[in-house]
Amino acid sequence: MMKNNAHKKPWRRSWLMPVAVIALTIAVFGGAIFFARIKLRDALQEQIAGRDGEVLYAVTQMLQGNAAENGVAVSSLDEPAEQFNLLLMASRWRNVLATRLFNSKGRFVTAMPEDVTEAKLSDADLEKLRQLRPVCRYYPEVESSELFLLPNENEGRRIPLLEINVPLHASNSTRLAGIAQFLIAGDSIAHEFARLNRHLNQQAWLAFCLGAVILTTALGWAFRRLARQTEDLRKANQQLALVARTSAVGAVAAHLIHGLKNPLAGLQNFVANRPASGEEAPDWQHALASTQRMQALINEVVAVLREEQEGHAYEITPDEFLELVVSQIAPQAREKGVNLETELNAKTSMTNHSANLARLILLNLLQNAVQATPGGKRVRLSMVQEGEQLVAEVADEGPGLPEKVRENLFTPCSSPRPGGSGIGLAISKQLAHHLGASLELKSSTSSGCCFRLAFPLRRDSQLHD
């Protein structure tokens, strides 16, 4: 149980971090939208309330001019009586519940109706009014007893109220003479604010949903790309480690091959000189065939190493290449009783460098295929030219590869085959990379495996470092 939990932890971490970052980003984005909505709502409500204040201020100015033309004493507005006359005329404006009159210092003078409670202006409002700017304030709910001393039809009710303070001054002066306060029923503005809130809520919700989708998509794409880059980096590190390992193996192998060449030749001569008759003759013949195959393999590797060192360059036709590969694997196939079938459909020649590397890869694949195939069944090698590539496929009729082996197929590991080193396919993968080729397991079933090698056919020998 502990082992399973430990195995799941990296997977959990792999998706918990992106989900947490995306959720936190969306939460911050939603908070920003909520804060912006509140600020926008307050600003718009202030503009709506201020609009009525500007209108009422313009009305008082217009009434003052009309009164002067009609001979009503409101021209200077220095006296409270003149101010009250103007207040009476302006109070006929729609939905005015009550009015209050203040002097230039903000002190209460009178009200209409008479049972309106006294009030006091704040210093901040008074400062704005002295600059001849109307001051508006909206109250969503006000108890009627806070406005009137005597009972009225709104007794016990809480009503929306718009308070508008208008500066009073002579038309030819900028000196504040008094202040008219209008208390207006706020039902219409309350409905307007409600519509505004609904509209802002819809817009904020739409912006949040669209933004969340965009953020989720963008961050998801970024995390997926980061995951791919991380995986590519991990694979690159594995490749570098494998290159170092295979390079070391190559250096050791070259040294060992040169060291084994002469002793193996002596062993071959010794076995060849044994008597060809008697009870032990078949064993000596088998030993002779084995030493000859080993000698041929060593000679082949030595030839490849010599060509690489001396820089020899020539071309090999596909027919010659196929013949070289078959000639090396056919003895093993015959010895095990495996039928070797070939197919060739290619015309373009290849360089000896490409042919040597591709042949080593195919020999490793074919040896694995022959060892995995029971006697009486077949191993098939096909080579087909596809554009500028030669595609070779090695298919066997063995039991297939286990799932665990397929997961780490081209990485060094312990081989399930007796005597195997577990590095053959890993070296073949590196050789394919060096050749600029692709090597992959095409299929693996209970009826056999198929490996696919595709390498470019080019006249120039361009190495992949």
C-alpha positions as CSV (number, residue, x, y, z in Angstrom):
1,M,0.0,0.0,0.0
2,M,2.8,2.4,0.8
3,K,4.5,1.6,-2.5
4,N,1.3,2.5,-4.5
5,N,0.9,5.8,-2.6
6,A,4.5,6.8,-3.2
7,H,4.0,5.9,-6.9
8,K,1.0,8.2,-7.2
9,K,2.6,11.3,-5.5
10,P,4.5,12.6,-8.6
11,W,1.3,12.2,-10.7
12,R,-0.6,14.2,-8.1
13,R,2.0,16.9,-7.9
14,S,2.0,17.1,-11.7
15,W,-1.6,18.3,-11.9
16,L,-2.2,19.8,-8.5
17,M,0.3,22.7,-9.1
18,P,-1.2,23.8,-12.5
19,V,-4.8,23.5,-11.1
20,A,-3.8,25.6,-8.0
21,V,-2.1,28.3,-10.1
22,I,-5.0,28.5,-12.5
23,A,-7.6,28.6,-9.6
24,L,-5.6,31.3,-7.8
25,T,-5.3,33.3,-11.0
26,I,-9.0,33.1,-11.7
27,A,-9.7,34.1,-8.1
28,V,-7.5,37.2,-8.3
29,F,-9.1,38.0,-11.7
30,G,-12.6,37.6,-10.2
31,G,-11.6,39.9,-7.3
32,A,-10.3,42.5,-9.6
33,I,-13.5,42.4,-11.6
34,F,-15.6,42.7,-8.4
35,F,-13.6,45.6,-7.2
36,A,-13.8,47.4,-10.6
37,R,-17.5,46.8,-10.7
38,I,-18.0,48.5,-7.3
39,K,-15.9,51.4,-8.3
40,L,-17.7,51.8,-11.6
41,R,-21.1,51.5,-9.9
42,D,-20.3,54.2,-7.4
43,A,-19.0,56.5,-10.1
44,L,-22.1,56.0,-12.3
45,Q,-24.5,56.4,-9.4
46,E,-22.7,59.6,-8.4
47,Q,-23.0,60.9,-12.0
48,I,-26.7,60.0,-12.1
49,A,-27.4,61.8,-8.8
50,G,-25.2,64.7,-9.9
51,R,-27.2,65.0,-13.1
52,D,-30.4,65.8,-11.1
53,G,-28.4,68.3,-9.0
54,E,-27.1,70.1,-12.1
55,V,-30.6,70.2,-13.6
56,L,-32.1,71.7,-10.4
57,Y,-29.2,74.2,-10.1
58,A,-30.0,75.3,-13.7
59,V,-33.7,75.6,-12.8
60,T,-33.0,77.9,-9.8
61,Q,-30.8,80.1,-12.1
62,M,-33.6,80.2,-14.7
63,L,-36.3,81.0,-12.1
64,Q,-34.1,83.8,-10.7
65,G,-33.9,85.4,-14.1
66,N,-37.7,85.0,-14.8
67,A,-38.5,86.5,-11.4
68,A,-36.4,89.5,-12.0
69,E,-38.3,90.1,-15.3
70,N,-41.6,89.8,-13.5
71,G,-40.6,92.2,-10.7
72,V,-40.2,89.6,-7.9
73,A,-37.5,90.6,-5.5
74,V,-35.0,87.7,-5.9
75,S,-32.2,89.5,-7.8
76,S,-29.6,89.9,-5.1
77,L,-30.6,87.0,-2.9
78,D,-29.0,88.7,0.1
79,E,-32.1,88.5,2.2
80,P,-33.6,85.2,3.5
81,A,-37.0,86.4,2.2
82,E,-35.7,86.6,-1.3
83,Q,-34.0,83.2,-1.0
84,F,-37.3,81.7,0.4
85,N,-39.2,83.1,-2.6
86,L,-36.9,81.4,-5.0
87,L,-37.1,78.2,-2.9
88,L,-40.9,78.3,-3.1
89,M,-40.8,78.6,-6.9
90,A,-38.2,75.8,-7.3
91,S,-40.0,73.5,-4.9
92,R,-42.7,72.9,-7.5
93,W,-40.2,70.7,-9.3
94,R,-41.3,67.1,-9.6
95,N,-41.3,64.7,-6.6
96,V,-40.0,67.4,-4.1
97,L,-41.1,66.2,-0.6
98,A,-39.6,69.0,1.4
99,T,-37.1,71.9,1.3
100,R,-34.7,73.5,3.7
101,L,-33.0,76.8,3.6
102,F,-29.5,77.5,5.0
103,N,-27.5,80.7,5.2
104,S,-24.0,81.1,3.6
105,K,-22.4,79.6,6.8
106,G,-24.5,76.4,6.6
107,R,-26.8,77.2,9.4
108,F,-30.5,76.2,9.2
109,V,-32.9,79.1,8.5
110,T,-36.3,77.6,7.7
111,A,-38.0,74.7,6.0
112,M,-41.1,73.9,4.0
113,P,-43.4,72.3,5.2
114,E,-42.9,73.7,8.6
115,D,-42.8,70.3,10.3
116,V,-39.6,69.3,8.5
117,T,-36.8,68.6,10.9
118,E,-33.8,70.8,11.2
119,A,-30.5,69.6,9.7
120,K,-26.9,70.5,9.5
121,L,-24.5,70.6,6.5
122,S,-21.1,69.0,6.7
123,D,-17.9,71.1,6.3
124,A,-17.0,69.1,3.1
125,D,-20.4,69.8,1.5
126,L,-20.2,73.5,2.6
127,E,-16.8,73.8,0.9
128,K,-18.2,72.5,-2.4
129,L,-21.2,74.8,-2.2
130,R,-19.0,77.8,-1.7
131,Q,-17.4,76.9,-5.0
132,L,-20.9,77.1,-6.4
133,R,-21.1,73.4,-7.0
134,P,-24.3,71.5,-6.2
135,V,-24.0,68.6,-3.8
136,C,-26.1,65.4,-4.2
137,R,-26.5,62.4,-2.0
138,Y,-28.7,59.4,-2.4
139,Y,-30.1,57.4,0.6
140,P,-31.5,54.0,-0.2
141,E,-33.8,54.0,2.9
142,V,-34.8,56.8,5.2
143,E,-37.3,56.7,8.0
144,S,-40.0,59.3,7.5
145,S,-39.8,60.3,11.2
146,E,-36.2,61.5,10.4
147,L,-37.6,64.1,8.0
148,F,-41.0,65.2,9.5
149,L,-41.9,66.1,13.1
150,L,-45.7,65.3,12.5
151,P,-47.2,62.1,11.3
152,N,-47.8,61.8,7.6
153,E,-48.9,59.3,4.9
154,N,-45.4,57.8,4.9
155,E,-45.4,57.3,8.7
156,G,-43.4,54.1,9.6
157,R,-42.2,53.6,6.1
158,R,-38.6,53.6,4.9
159,I,-38.3,55.4,1.6
160,P,-35.5,56.1,-0.9
161,L,-34.4,59.8,-0.8
162,L,-32.4,62.0,-3.0
163,E,-30.9,65.0,-1.2
164,I,-29.8,67.9,-3.5
165,N,-28.0,71.0,-2.1
166,V,-28.1,74.0,-4.5
167,P,-25.9,77.1,-4.0
168,L,-27.9,80.4,-4.1
169,H,-26.2,83.5,-5.5
170,A,-26.9,86.5,-7.5
171,S,-26.7,86.0,-11.3
172,N,-23.9,88.6,-11.6
173,S,-21.9,87.4,-8.5
174,T,-20.0,84.3,-7.5
175,R,-20.4,84.9,-3.7
176,L,-22.5,82.3,-1.9
177,A,-25.7,83.9,-0.5
178,G,-27.5,80.9,0.8
179,I,-28.2,77.2,0.3
180,A,-31.4,75.5,-0.8
181,Q,-31.8,71.9,0.1
182,F,-34.3,69.8,-1.8
183,L,-35.5,66.4,-0.4
184,I,-36.8,64.5,-3.4
185,A,-38.6,61.1,-3.5
186,G,-36.0,58.7,-4.8
187,D,-38.2,55.9,-6.3
188,S,-37.3,56.7,-9.9
189,I,-33.6,57.0,-9.2
190,A,-33.8,53.8,-7.1
191,H,-35.2,51.9,-10.1
192,E,-32.5,53.4,-12.3
193,F,-29.8,52.3,-9.9
194,A,-31.4,48.8,-9.8
195,R,-31.3,48.6,-13.6
196,L,-27.7,49.8,-13.5
197,N,-26.7,47.2,-10.9
198,R,-28.3,44.4,-13.0
199,H,-26.5,45.6,-16.1
200,L,-23.2,45.8,-14.3
201,N,-23.7,42.4,-12.8
202,Q,-24.4,40.9,-16.2
203,Q,-21.4,42.6,-17.7
204,A,-19.1,41.6,-14.8
205,W,-20.3,38.0,-14.9
206,L,-19.8,37.8,-18.7
207,A,-16.3,39.4,-18.4
208,F,-15.4,36.9,-15.6
209,C,-16.6,33.9,-17.6
210,L,-14.8,35.0,-20.8
211,G,-11.7,35.9,-18.8
212,A,-11.7,32.6,-16.9
213,V,-12.0,30.7,-20.1
214,I,-9.2,32.7,-21.7
215,L,-7.0,32.4,-18.6
216,T,-7.7,28.7,-18.3
217,T,-6.9,28.1,-21.9
218,A,-3.8,30.2,-21.9
219,L,-2.4,28.9,-18.7
220,G,-3.3,25.3,-19.6
221,W,-1.5,25.7,-22.9
222,A,1.5,27.2,-21.1
223,F,1.6,24.4,-18.5
224,R,1.3,21.8,-21.2
225,R,4.1,23.4,-23.2
226,L,6.2,23.6,-20.0
227,A,5.5,19.9,-19.3
228,R,6.5,19.0,-22.8
229,Q,9.7,21.0,-22.5
230,T,10.4,19.4,-19.2
231,E,9.8,16.0,-20.6
232,D,12.0,16.8,-23.6
233,L,14.7,18.1,-21.3
234,R,14.5,14.9,-19.2
235,K,14.7,12.8,-22.4
236,A,17.6,14.9,-23.6
237,N,19.4,14.3,-20.3
238,Q,18.8,10.6,-20.7
239,Q,20.1,10.7,-24.3
240,L,23.2,12.5,-23.1
241,A,23.8,9.9,-20.4
242,L,23.2,7.2,-22.9
243,V,25.6,8.8,-25.4
244,A,28.2,8.9,-22.7
245,R,27.6,5.3,-21.9
246,T,27.5,4.1,-25.4
247,S,30.6,6.1,-26.3
248,A,32.4,4.4,-23.4
249,V,31.1,1.1,-24.6
250,G,32.3,1.9,-28.1
251,A,35.8,2.7,-27.0
252,V,36.0,-0.4,-24.8
253,A,34.5,-2.5,-27.6
254,A,37.1,-1.2,-30.2
255,H,39.9,-2.0,-27.8
256,L,38.5,-5.5,-27.0
257,I,37.8,-6.3,-30.7
258,H,41.4,-5.5,-31.7
259,G,42.6,-7.6,-28.7
260,L,40.4,-10.5,-29.5
261,K,41.1,-10.6,-33.2
262,N,44.4,-12.6,-33.1
263,P,43.4,-15.0,-30.2
264,L,40.2,-15.8,-32.0
265,A,42.1,-16.5,-35.3
266,G,44.3,-18.9,-33.4
267,L,41.3,-20.6,-31.8
268,Q,39.7,-21.0,-35.2
269,N,42.8,-22.6,-36.6
270,F,42.9,-25.0,-33.6
271,V,39.3,-26.0,-34.0
272,A,39.7,-26.4,-37.8
273,N,42.6,-28.8,-37.4
274,R,40.6,-31.2,-35.1
275,P,39.7,-34.6,-36.7
276,A,36.6,-34.6,-38.8
277,S,35.5,-38.1,-37.7
278,G,34.6,-39.7,-34.5
279,E,32.0,-39.1,-31.8
280,E,33.2,-35.6,-31.1
281,A,33.2,-34.5,-34.7
282,P,29.7,-32.8,-34.6
283,D,30.7,-30.8,-31.6
284,W,33.9,-29.6,-33.2
285,Q,32.0,-28.7,-36.3
286,H,29.6,-26.6,-34.3
287,A,32.5,-25.0,-32.5
288,L,34.2,-24.2,-35.8
289,A,31.0,-22.6,-37.2
290,S,30.6,-20.5,-34.1
291,T,34.2,-19.3,-34.2
292,Q,33.9,-18.5,-37.9
293,R,30.8,-16.4,-37.2
294,M,32.6,-14.6,-34.4
295,Q,35.6,-14.0,-36.6
296,A,33.3,-12.7,-39.4
297,L,31.6,-10.3,-37.0
298,I,34.9,-9.0,-35.6
299,N,36.2,-8.5,-39.1
300,E,33.1,-6.6,-40.0
301,V,33.4,-4.3,-37.0
302,V,37.1,-3.8,-37.6
303,A,36.3,-2.8,-41.2
304,V,33.7,-0.3,-40.1
305,L,36.1,1.2,-37.6
306,R,38.9,1.4,-40.2
307,E,36.6,3.1,-42.8
308,E,35.6,5.6,-40.2
309,Q,39.2,6.4,-39.2
310,E,40.6,6.5,-42.8
311,G,37.6,8.4,-44.3
312,H,36.9,6.0,-47.2
313,A,33.9,7.0,-49.2
314,Y,32.0,5.0,-51.8
315,E,28.4,4.0,-52.7
316,I,26.5,0.8,-52.2
317,T,23.4,-0.2,-54.1
318,P,20.3,-1.4,-52.2
319,D,20.9,-4.9,-53.7
320,E,24.4,-5.0,-52.4
321,F,23.3,-3.7,-49.0
322,L,20.6,-6.4,-48.7
323,E,23.0,-9.1,-49.7
324,L,25.5,-8.0,-47.1
325,V,22.9,-8.0,-44.3
326,V,21.4,-11.4,-45.4
327,S,24.8,-13.0,-45.7
328,Q,25.5,-12.2,-42.0
329,I,22.2,-13.3,-40.5
330,A,21.4,-16.3,-42.7
331,P,23.7,-18.7,-40.9
332,Q,22.0,-18.0,-37.6
333,A,18.6,-18.4,-39.1
334,R,19.5,-21.7,-40.7
335,E,21.0,-23.0,-37.5
336,K,17.8,-22.3,-35.6
337,G,15.5,-23.5,-38.4
338,V,13.9,-20.0,-39.0
339,N,12.9,-19.1,-42.5
340,L,14.4,-15.7,-43.6
341,E,12.3,-13.8,-46.1
342,T,13.4,-10.6,-47.8
343,E,11.7,-7.9,-50.0
344,L,13.4,-5.0,-51.8
345,N,11.9,-2.1,-53.6
346,A,14.6,0.6,-53.8
347,K,16.9,2.0,-56.6
348,T,18.9,4.9,-55.0
349,S,22.4,4.1,-53.8
350,M,23.7,5.0,-50.4
351,T,27.1,6.0,-48.9
352,N,29.2,3.4,-47.2
353,H,29.0,5.4,-44.0
354,S,25.1,5.2,-44.0
355,A,25.2,1.6,-45.1
356,N,27.6,0.5,-42.4
357,L,25.6,2.1,-39.6
358,A,22.3,0.9,-41.0
359,R,23.7,-2.6,-41.4
360,L,24.8,-2.8,-37.7
361,I,21.3,-1.7,-36.6
362,L,19.5,-4.2,-38.9
363,L,21.8,-7.0,-37.8
364,N,21.0,-6.3,-34.1
365,L,17.3,-6.3,-35.0
366,L,17.5,-9.4,-37.1
367,Q,19.5,-11.3,-34.4
368,N,16.9,-10.4,-31.8
369,A,14.1,-11.5,-34.2
370,V,15.8,-14.9,-35.0
371,Q,16.3,-15.6,-31.3
372,A,12.7,-14.7,-30.5
373,T,11.2,-16.8,-33.4
374,P,10.6,-20.5,-32.8
375,G,12.0,-23.0,-35.4
376,G,9.8,-23.5,-38.4
377,K,8.5,-20.0,-38.4
378,R,9.8,-16.9,-40.3
379,V,11.6,-13.6,-40.0
380,R,10.8,-11.0,-42.7
381,L,13.1,-8.2,-43.8
382,S,11.6,-5.6,-46.2
383,M,13.3,-2.5,-47.6
384,V,11.2,0.0,-49.5
385,Q,12.2,3.4,-50.8
386,E,9.9,6.2,-49.8
387,G,11.0,9.4,-51.5
388,E,14.4,10.2,-50.2
389,Q,14.3,7.6,-47.4
390,L,14.9,3.9,-47.3
391,V,12.4,2.2,-44.9
392,A,13.4,-1.1,-43.5
393,E,11.1,-3.3,-41.4
394,V,12.1,-6.4,-39.4
395,A,9.1,-8.6,-38.5
396,D,9.3,-11.8,-36.5
397,E,6.7,-14.5,-35.4
398,G,7.8,-14.6,-31.8
399,P,5.7,-14.1,-28.6
400,G,5.9,-10.3,-28.7
401,L,7.3,-7.9,-26.1
402,P,5.9,-7.6,-22.6
403,E,4.3,-4.2,-21.7
404,K,7.0,-3.5,-19.1
405,V,9.8,-4.0,-21.7
406,R,8.0,-1.8,-24.3
407,E,8.0,1.1,-21.8
408,N,11.8,1.3,-21.6
409,L,12.6,-0.3,-25.0
410,F,15.4,1.9,-26.1
411,T,17.0,2.7,-22.7
412,P,19.7,0.5,-21.1
413,C,18.2,-2.1,-18.8
414,S,18.7,-5.7,-17.8
415,S,17.9,-8.0,-20.7
416,P,15.2,-10.8,-20.2
417,R,17.2,-12.9,-22.7
418,P,19.9,-15.2,-21.3
419,G,23.3,-13.7,-22.0
420,G,21.8,-10.4,-23.2
421,S,23.4,-7.1,-22.1
422,G,20.3,-5.0,-22.3
423,I,22.0,-2.3,-24.3
424,G,21.7,-3.6,-27.9
425,L,18.5,-1.6,-28.7
426,A,19.8,1.5,-26.9
427,I,23.0,1.4,-29.0
428,S,20.9,0.9,-32.1
429,K,18.9,4.0,-31.2
430,Q,22.0,6.0,-30.8
431,L,23.4,4.7,-34.1
432,A,20.0,5.7,-35.7
433,H,20.3,9.2,-34.3
434,H,23.9,9.5,-35.5
435,L,22.7,8.4,-39.0
436,G,19.8,10.9,-39.0
437,A,17.3,8.0,-39.0
438,S,14.3,7.0,-36.9
439,L,14.0,3.7,-35.1
440,E,10.7,2.6,-33.6
441,L,8.7,-0.4,-32.5
442,K,5.9,-0.5,-35.1
443,S,3.8,-3.2,-33.5
444,S,4.0,-5.9,-30.8
445,T,1.4,-8.5,-30.4
446,S,1.2,-12.2,-29.3
447,S,1.9,-13.0,-33.0
448,G,5.2,-11.2,-33.2
449,C,7.0,-7.8,-33.3
450,C,7.9,-5.4,-36.1
451,F,10.6,-2.8,-35.9
452,R,10.9,0.1,-38.4
453,L,14.1,1.8,-39.4
454,A,13.9,4.8,-41.8
455,F,17.1,6.6,-42.8
456,P,17.8,9.2,-45.6
457,L,19.3,8.2,-48.9
458,R,21.9,11.0,-49.6
459,R,25.0,11.0,-51.7
460,D,26.8,13.3,-49.3
461,S,27.7,11.9,-45.9
462,Q,26.4,14.4,-43.4
463,L,26.8,13.2,-39.8
464,H,24.5,14.0,-36.9
465,D,26.7,15.0,-34.0
